[in-house]
């Protein structure tokens, strides 16, 4: 099918999208924005030319993927790359609808009268809007060995699946998650609230970021729970005042009502939307397919599919249950479901305050969303019933080689257990069963170590714990 839009109009669009061909700099709107802390991890992959691979930047909507691509272009120009060798193409623009990636490249070449594309960096934004994008991209990687291709996309389900299925050896995946609490503090220039200190864990002192004023940090943490997952929202009070509309239009409607149905052929879009709203309201709760089916009125097989799609689109995280000694349960009958970003709940319902009853679930959701930045991490929760004894531990990391627990954490938004650590019966049983002598419990603002029955419990304010997961995760990803 021939493209009905005249070539000169498409070239005009390309020039508009790539102002640096003339001005030698990216638009102020982007250069004035702070870089995410993840930028320093991503940029070396952009520069990597010895491996002939395309770079695929994945992540949920609105976490700053496009901005990160512009920041890459900015740094490349500052590093001395000729601005006319940097191409940015937003595939979601209908003007490109009947063009393949190679057709667009040819037009870029024409508009700049380039002989070849050697040494060029080509950025395709929102690649999921191109049918069979991975096939096109693979061809480009093979046909232009001297050109670096970087693509971004939100419909992670398709991206992850396709980039592993068809791009074997041709693509490098990079996940950009929602904003961590550490990045939120960085974006708002609030690092003065934090200092490098030390906590007692077990017998030893461990370096840890602490707060000069926990009350002040908690105020920011609650704000982060409500508005913090999206860089744009953090920096705009206007969007915060109409968060529902912003997130609903942009994230819920586009992902639930458009991206996922078109990728998976979902017929009943309203049902999927209702189901997501039900999960968002109950983030952090334990479900079984039976109760879920009864409460939502959706059949079990359909539920399983919906959960799979929503997880693949980075909207939710399903946490499986293990027993007291972290043995895998033969049949998965119950599991917990968390939003990947606590501020999604605020957007759908309303902001929460420190004293709300939902605060516990929101803190769990926030803590889990900090860990989500680490892929290949086998996070579970433990729940057991043994005769008359039963118990639960909120978060358990399992070593997936030998199925042994590495640690357990109780996530609380309460100071009660700091004063009455002997009430943490489940955690005590869990530690004894697994021969642990120490564990972490979060609090509102209490910090310190308590010893109960030879078990050393380290108490940390939830806000400080969340901040440090971000710090540790970035450090680990940097050293990998």
Secondary structure, DSSP 8 states (H G I E B T S, - for coil): ----S-HHHHHHHHHHHTTHHHHSS--HHHHTS---TTHHHHHHHHH--SS--EEEEE--TTSSHHHHHHHHHHHHHHTT--GGGEEEEETTSGGGTT--HHHHHHHHHHHTT-S--TT-EEEEESGGGSTTHHHHHHHHHHH-TTSEEEEEES-HHHHHHHHHHT-TTTEEEEE--S--HHHHHHHTT-GGGEEEEEEEETTEEEEEEEES-HHHHHHHHHHHHHHTTSHHHHT-HHHHHTHHHHHIIIIIIIIIIIIHHHHHT-S-HHHHHHHHHHHHHTTT-EEEHHHHHHHH---HHHHHHHHHHHHHTTSEEEEEEE-TT--B-SS--EEEEEESSTHHHHHHS----TT-TTHHHHHHHHHHHHHTTSTT--EEEEEEEETTEEEEEEEEEEETTTTEEEEEEE--S-SHHHH-GGG-HHHHHHHHHTT-SEEEEEESS--EEEEETTEEEEEEEHHHHHHHHHHHHHHHHHH-
